[in-house]
Amino acid sequence: MWDSRYAAEEYVYGKDPNAFFKAEIDKLVPGTLLLPAEGEGRNAVYAAGKHWDVHALDQSVEGRKKAFSLALGAGVTIRYDLADLMSVDLPADHFDAIGLIFVHLPSPVRNPFHIRVCGWLKPGGTLILEGFSKEQIRFTSGGPRDPDMLFSTRDLENDFGSLEIMKLEQLETFHDEGAFHRGNSSVVRMVARKKSASL
């Protein structure tokens, strides 16, 4: 499905970064950044332009091609690997920040994946997440149509209980992110930090 969607000439989610991701990443000191399910590269290219060392992941060959094209046009370099999120081998305690921007998975694999994400963060590292809430089923502005793949704040509290949650909210907002994320939406947003080891 994703190769078919990303094969279109236009950037189906736009070329600009997600607004919440941009606002939060701009608050951080650049370091190493992981972006799973990065698609066409809009967040990766923005972060690379802000001097982050970006490692993107996705299963889509077409998405990767468009991400490299976007990076070339912006004059930045990103690492982008084709990988399955549940089997990719990444070092523990490695990334200063991880962005999960509309990374929707079925509930049986969501929790194990989120636990893996926590392991990849450095102590003191920051997680930035935006995804559609379960209320998004009332809107036609994008996202999965299966409620099981949508988020609740309770889901995220459970999945990321090992992190210090700095911000967690559900709200309605307006998206204008290409053809597939446009209109009024219900989202969950979270910022969390991995606790530093006790001295």
Residue frames as qw, qx, qy, qz and C-alpha x, y, z in Angstrom:
[[0.000, 0.883, 0.469, 0.000, 0.00, 0.00, 0.00],
 [0.294, -0.822, 0.053, 0.485, 2.71, 2.50, 0.98],
 [0.399, -0.165, 0.564, 0.704, 4.77, 2.04, -2.19],
 [0.202, 0.590, 0.675, 0.393, 1.62, 2.59, -4.22],
 [0.137, -0.928, -0.314, 0.148, 0.77, 5.76, -2.28],
 [0.357, -0.734, 0.223, 0.533, 4.28, 7.21, -2.35],
 [0.547, 0.141, 0.589, 0.578, 4.75, 6.46, -6.06],
 [0.213, 0.900, 0.377, 0.056, 2.64, 9.55, -6.83],
 [0.497, 0.504, -0.046, 0.705, 4.64, 12.51, -8.12],
 [0.236, -0.752, 0.105, -0.606, 3.39, 14.85, -5.40],
 [0.191, 0.161, -0.795, 0.553, 4.43, 14.50, -1.77],
 [0.421, -0.481, -0.679, -0.361, 1.24, 13.04, -0.40],
 [0.504, -0.689, -0.428, 0.296, 1.84, 14.39, 3.13],
 [0.061, 0.995, -0.036, 0.069, 3.54, 17.55, 1.93],
 [0.680, 0.414, -0.320, 0.513, 7.17, 18.63, 2.08],
 [0.148, -0.666, 0.334, -0.650, 6.95, 20.64, 5.30],
 [0.233, 0.064, -0.890, 0.388, 7.55, 19.00, 8.68],
 [0.425, -0.617, -0.658, -0.076, 4.70, 18.10, 10.99],
 [0.086, -0.785, 0.056, -0.611, 3.97, 21.26, 13.00],
 [0.743, -0.648, 0.081, -0.148, 4.10, 19.60, 16.43],
 [0.901, -0.027, 0.031, 0.432, 7.33, 17.77, 15.60],
 [0.423, 0.599, -0.025, 0.679, 8.88, 21.02, 14.35],
 [0.329, -0.812, 0.068, -0.477, 7.86, 22.96, 17.47],
 [0.837, -0.531, 0.131, -0.015, 9.29, 20.32, 19.81],
 [0.867, 0.119, 0.047, 0.482, 12.49, 19.44, 17.94],
 [0.274, 0.747, -0.050, 0.604, 13.35, 23.14, 17.75],
 [0.519, -0.798, 0.128, -0.280, 13.49, 23.21, 21.57],
 [0.923, -0.299, 0.164, 0.176, 16.23, 20.57, 21.71],
 [0.136, -0.742, 0.563, 0.339, 19.99, 20.67, 21.24],
 [0.793, 0.430, -0.331, -0.277, 20.77, 18.79, 18.01],
 [0.410, -0.437, 0.800, -0.024, 22.19, 15.30, 18.34],
 [0.041, 0.033, -0.942, -0.330, 21.19, 11.87, 17.03],
 [0.568, 0.180, 0.218, -0.773, 17.58, 11.51, 15.87],
 [0.150, 0.087, 0.964, 0.204, 15.60, 8.41, 14.91],
 [0.518, 0.244, 0.025, -0.819, 12.46, 8.69, 12.76],
 [0.303, 0.100, 0.944, 0.081, 10.68, 5.33, 12.29],
 [0.325, 0.627, 0.704, 0.076, 8.06, 5.08, 9.52],
 [0.162, -0.535, 0.042, 0.828, 9.38, 8.31, 8.02],
 [0.534, 0.702, 0.458, -0.108, 7.71, 7.98, 4.63],
 [0.563, 0.730, 0.161, 0.354, 8.68, 10.72, 2.20],
 [0.664, 0.042, -0.193, 0.721, 11.20, 12.36, 4.51],
 [0.021, -0.829, -0.166, -0.533, 9.61, 15.68, 5.43],
 [0.597, -0.799, 0.043, -0.058, 10.55, 15.52, 9.12],
 [0.853, -0.170, 0.153, 0.470, 13.97, 14.00, 8.48],
 [0.493, 0.503, 0.165, 0.691, 14.96, 16.70, 6.00],
 [0.219, -0.888, -0.060, -0.399, 13.78, 19.48, 8.29],
 [0.744, -0.651, 0.102, 0.110, 15.75, 18.08, 11.23],
 [0.796, 0.072, 0.166, 0.577, 18.87, 17.56, 9.13],
 [0.259, 0.720, 0.130, 0.630, 18.65, 21.22, 8.15],
 [0.431, -0.836, 0.100, -0.326, 18.76, 22.02, 11.87],
 [0.181, 0.640, -0.710, 0.230, 22.00, 20.02, 12.25],
 [0.806, -0.246, 0.449, -0.296, 20.53, 16.79, 13.60],
 [0.052, 0.333, -0.911, -0.236, 22.23, 13.51, 12.67],
 [0.728, 0.111, 0.140, -0.662, 19.13, 11.83, 11.22],
 [0.042, -0.102, 0.983, 0.149, 18.44, 8.10, 10.91],
 [0.652, 0.134, 0.023, -0.746, 15.12, 7.39, 9.18],
 [0.230, -0.021, 0.972, 0.044, 13.41, 4.01, 8.78],
 [0.670, 0.294, 0.112, -0.672, 10.56, 2.80, 6.58],
 [0.668, 0.075, 0.734, 0.098, 9.50, -0.22, 4.54],
 [0.572, 0.752, 0.299, -0.136, 8.70, 1.79, 1.42],
 [0.625, 0.031, 0.361, 0.691, 11.19, 1.92, -1.44],
 [0.200, 0.703, 0.386, 0.563, 9.20, 4.73, -3.06],
 [0.379, -0.914, -0.144, -0.003, 9.10, 6.74, 0.16],
 [0.680, -0.459, 0.208, 0.533, 12.88, 6.40, 0.52],
 [0.502, 0.348, 0.394, 0.686, 13.44, 7.63, -3.05],
 [0.020, -0.850, -0.296, -0.436, 11.35, 10.72, -2.42],
 [0.569, -0.795, -0.034, 0.207, 13.07, 11.38, 0.90],
 [0.656, -0.206, 0.281, 0.669, 16.49, 11.35, -0.76],
 [0.301, 0.572, 0.404, 0.647, 15.18, 13.64, -3.50],
 [0.275, -0.915, -0.228, -0.186, 13.83, 16.05, -0.88],
 [0.666, -0.616, 0.096, 0.411, 17.14, 15.95, 1.00],
 [0.593, 0.143, 0.341, 0.715, 19.09, 16.63, -2.19],
 [0.099, 0.761, 0.352, 0.536, 16.93, 19.65, -2.94],
 [0.441, -0.890, -0.085, -0.083, 17.47, 20.96, 0.58],
 [0.389, 0.697, -0.489, 0.352, 21.21, 20.35, 0.49],
 [0.519, -0.539, 0.545, -0.379, 21.22, 18.03, 3.51],
 [0.438, 0.236, -0.865, -0.059, 22.22, 14.43, 4.19],
 [0.732, -0.297, 0.320, -0.523, 20.09, 11.82, 5.94],
 [0.005, 0.175, -0.983, -0.049, 20.49, 8.12, 6.61],
 [0.725, 0.092, 0.074, -0.679, 17.40, 6.23, 5.51],
 [0.065, -0.206, 0.974, 0.062, 17.21, 2.43, 5.87],
 [0.702, -0.090, -0.425, -0.565, 14.55, 0.09, 4.52],
 [0.132, 0.141, -0.890, 0.412, 13.55, -1.90, 7.58],
 [0.544, -0.507, -0.607, -0.280, 10.71, -3.61, 9.40],
 [0.242, -0.693, 0.269, -0.623, 10.03, -1.79, 12.66],
 [0.854, -0.424, 0.132, -0.270, 9.59, -4.99, 14.64],
 [0.962, -0.025, 0.051, 0.269, 12.82, -6.64, 13.55],
 [0.396, 0.795, -0.223, 0.402, 15.26, -3.76, 12.93],
 [0.788, -0.323, -0.260, 0.455, 18.41, -4.03, 15.04],
 [0.117, 0.839, -0.088, 0.525, 19.37, -0.70, 16.60],
 [0.452, 0.145, -0.623, 0.621, 21.76, 0.03, 19.47],
 [0.441, -0.717, -0.528, 0.113, 20.39, 0.56, 22.97],
 [0.372, -0.791, -0.129, 0.469, 20.70, 3.95, 24.68],
 [0.573, 0.095, 0.385, 0.717, 21.80, 5.54, 21.41],
 [0.155, 0.601, 0.424, 0.660, 19.45, 8.33, 20.24],
 [0.092, -0.075, -0.336, 0.934, 19.12, 11.80, 21.74],
 [0.496, 0.265, 0.216, -0.798, 15.61, 12.06, 20.29],
 [0.159, 0.186, 0.925, 0.290, 13.05, 9.82, 18.60],
 [0.397, 0.200, 0.002, -0.896, 10.06, 11.11, 16.64],
 [0.197, 0.281, 0.936, 0.074, 6.98, 8.94, 16.22],
 [0.292, 0.328, -0.025, -0.898, 4.81, 10.96, 13.85],
 [0.785, 0.228, -0.044, -0.574, 1.65, 9.09, 12.83],
 [0.242, 0.295, -0.924, -0.029, 3.23, 5.68, 13.44],
 [0.741, -0.109, 0.208, -0.629, 0.04, 3.62, 13.78],
 [0.258, 0.229, -0.937, -0.059, 0.28, -0.10, 14.49],
 [0.714, -0.360, -0.488, -0.350, -2.23, -2.79, 15.51],
 [0.535, -0.714, 0.259, -0.370, -2.44, -3.14, 19.28],
 [0.972, -0.200, 0.047, 0.113, -0.71, -6.59, 19.46],
 [0.754, 0.220, -0.023, 0.619, 2.50, -5.09, 18.06],
 [0.013, 0.874, 0.010, 0.486, 2.13, -1.47, 19.23],
 [0.620, -0.763, 0.159, -0.092, 3.15, -2.07, 22.83],
 [0.874, -0.164, 0.207, 0.407, 6.20, -4.26, 22.01],
 [0.525, 0.576, 0.126, 0.614, 7.34, -1.64, 19.47],
 [0.180, -0.896, 0.038, -0.404, 6.96, 1.21, 21.93],
 [0.786, -0.578, 0.175, 0.130, 8.99, -0.74, 24.50],
 [0.792, 0.169, 0.190, 0.556, 11.75, -1.15, 21.88],
 [0.214, 0.814, 0.083, 0.534, 11.64, 2.60, 21.22],
 [0.503, -0.847, 0.107, -0.136, 12.26, 3.31, 24.90],
 [0.867, -0.287, 0.223, 0.340, 15.32, 1.08, 24.78],
 [0.639, 0.462, 0.189, 0.585, 16.80, 2.99, 21.84],
 [0.066, -0.936, -0.022, -0.344, 16.63, 6.36, 23.63],
 [0.441, 0.292, -0.525, 0.667, 19.65, 7.60, 25.55],
 [0.373, -0.610, -0.549, 0.432, 19.11, 8.38, 29.22],
 [0.090, -0.561, -0.074, 0.819, 17.92, 11.96, 29.13],
 [0.071, 0.056, 0.668, 0.738, 16.73, 11.54, 25.54],
 [0.394, 0.303, 0.264, -0.827, 13.39, 12.90, 24.31],
 [0.225, 0.310, 0.884, 0.269, 10.48, 11.17, 22.60],
 [0.304, 0.290, -0.012, -0.907, 8.11, 13.27, 20.44],
 [0.164, 0.258, 0.938, 0.165, 4.86, 11.63, 19.36],
 [0.463, 0.267, 0.095, -0.840, 1.80, 12.74, 17.43],
 [0.010, -0.110, -0.947, -0.303, -0.86, 10.35, 16.23],
 [0.457, -0.310, -0.353, -0.755, -4.56, 10.23, 15.59],
 [0.331, -0.130, 0.705, -0.614, -6.75, 9.62, 18.64],
 [0.167, 0.278, 0.946, 0.016, -9.60, 7.14, 18.77],
 [0.273, 0.685, 0.390, -0.552, -11.93, 10.10, 18.19],
 [0.033, 0.434, -0.527, -0.730, -10.42, 10.51, 14.72],
 [0.210, 0.252, 0.923, 0.202, -12.85, 7.88, 13.50],
 [0.207, 0.758, 0.507, -0.355, -15.42, 10.74, 13.41],
 [0.112, 0.797, -0.218, -0.551, -13.30, 12.73, 10.93],
 [0.853, 0.451, 0.239, 0.111, -12.30, 12.21, 7.30],
 [0.118, 0.947, -0.296, -0.041, -8.95, 14.01, 7.45],
 [0.461, 0.549, -0.691, 0.097, -6.71, 10.94, 7.43],
 [0.313, -0.406, 0.764, -0.393, -5.46, 8.06, 9.50],
 [0.101, -0.037, -0.990, -0.094, -6.47, 4.42, 9.92],
 [0.570, -0.264, -0.239, -0.740, -10.16, 3.60, 9.87],
 [0.734, -0.226, -0.636, 0.080, -9.61, 0.79, 12.37],
 [0.420, -0.835, 0.078, -0.348, -10.13, 2.10, 15.95],
 [0.915, -0.330, 0.017, 0.230, -7.65, -0.51, 17.18],
 [0.695, 0.234, 0.043, 0.679, -4.86, 1.37, 15.39],
 [0.013, -0.790, -0.036, -0.612, -5.75, 4.76, 16.89],
 [0.389, 0.141, -0.610, 0.676, -4.35, 6.12, 20.15],
 [0.463, -0.813, -0.289, -0.202, -5.75, 6.97, 23.55],
 [0.035, -0.780, 0.458, -0.424, -3.81, 8.80, 26.24],
 [0.801, -0.409, 0.378, -0.218, -4.20, 5.71, 28.44],
 [0.938, 0.303, -0.004, 0.169, -2.53, 3.56, 25.75],
 [0.464, 0.689, -0.300, 0.469, 0.46, 5.87, 25.73],
 [0.425, -0.690, 0.416, -0.412, 0.68, 6.11, 29.52],
 [0.938, -0.184, 0.282, -0.077, 0.81, 2.31, 29.63],
 [0.860, 0.435, -0.024, 0.265, 3.24, 1.88, 26.74],
 [0.423, 0.607, -0.273, 0.615, 5.68, 4.57, 27.87],
 [0.654, -0.733, -0.149, -0.111, 5.43, 4.09, 31.62],
 [0.806, -0.216, -0.056, 0.548, 9.22, 3.81, 31.90],
 [0.353, 0.396, 0.089, 0.843, 9.62, 7.39, 30.61],
 [0.082, -0.470, -0.410, 0.777, 8.99, 10.69, 32.35],
 [0.229, 0.642, 0.615, 0.396, 5.97, 12.09, 30.50],
 [0.201, -0.191, -0.105, 0.955, 6.34, 15.86, 30.14],
 [0.428, 0.249, -0.052, -0.867, 3.27, 16.47, 27.98],
 [0.066, 0.184, 0.960, 0.202, 0.35, 14.23, 27.05],
 [0.352, 0.388, 0.293, -0.800, -2.86, 15.60, 25.59],
 [0.311, 0.416, 0.791, 0.324, -5.70, 14.82, 23.24],
 [0.128, 0.581, 0.129, -0.793, -7.03, 17.73, 21.21],
 [0.595, 0.645, 0.466, 0.114, -8.73, 18.73, 18.01],
 [0.221, -0.587, 0.307, 0.716, -6.62, 20.58, 15.47],
 [0.675, 0.692, 0.063, -0.248, -6.54, 21.40, 11.76],
 [0.632, -0.268, 0.556, 0.469, -4.06, 19.59, 9.53],
 [0.583, 0.775, -0.062, -0.238, -2.90, 20.74, 6.12],
 [0.397, -0.526, 0.714, 0.238, -0.27, 18.11, 5.36],
 [0.067, 0.181, -0.836, -0.513, -0.77, 17.16, 1.75],
 [0.541, -0.106, -0.494, -0.672, -3.71, 15.29, 0.28],
 [0.640, -0.205, -0.740, -0.022, -3.97, 12.62, 2.97],
 [0.378, -0.439, -0.559, 0.594, -3.85, 14.76, 6.14],
 [0.003, 0.213, 0.152, 0.965, -6.16, 17.68, 5.51],
 [0.471, -0.549, -0.415, -0.552, -8.98, 19.00, 7.67],
 [0.507, -0.590, 0.340, -0.529, -10.12, 18.95, 11.27],
 [0.689, 0.148, -0.700, 0.118, -8.52, 16.10, 13.21],
 [0.698, -0.665, 0.129, -0.233, -8.40, 14.59, 16.67],
 [0.635, 0.464, -0.537, 0.306, -4.85, 13.84, 17.77],
 [0.761, -0.628, -0.039, 0.156, -2.84, 12.72, 20.76],
 [0.410, 0.749, -0.347, 0.389, 0.45, 14.50, 21.39],
 [0.820, -0.554, -0.032, 0.141, 3.15, 13.44, 23.79],
 [0.351, 0.718, -0.489, 0.350, 6.62, 14.54, 24.83],
 [0.872, -0.489, 0.019, -0.020, 8.51, 12.25, 27.19],
 [0.171, 0.776, -0.582, 0.172, 12.05, 11.91, 28.48],
 [0.866, -0.041, -0.480, 0.136, 14.03, 8.83, 29.37],
 [0.567, -0.816, 0.090, -0.062, 15.05, 8.97, 32.97],
 [0.333, 0.686, -0.601, 0.241, 18.77, 9.30, 33.61],
 [0.774, -0.129, -0.585, 0.207, 20.43, 6.55, 35.57],
 [0.525, -0.845, -0.021, -0.096, 20.68, 7.29, 39.29],
 [0.322, 0.687, -0.550, 0.349, 24.13, 8.22, 40.48]]
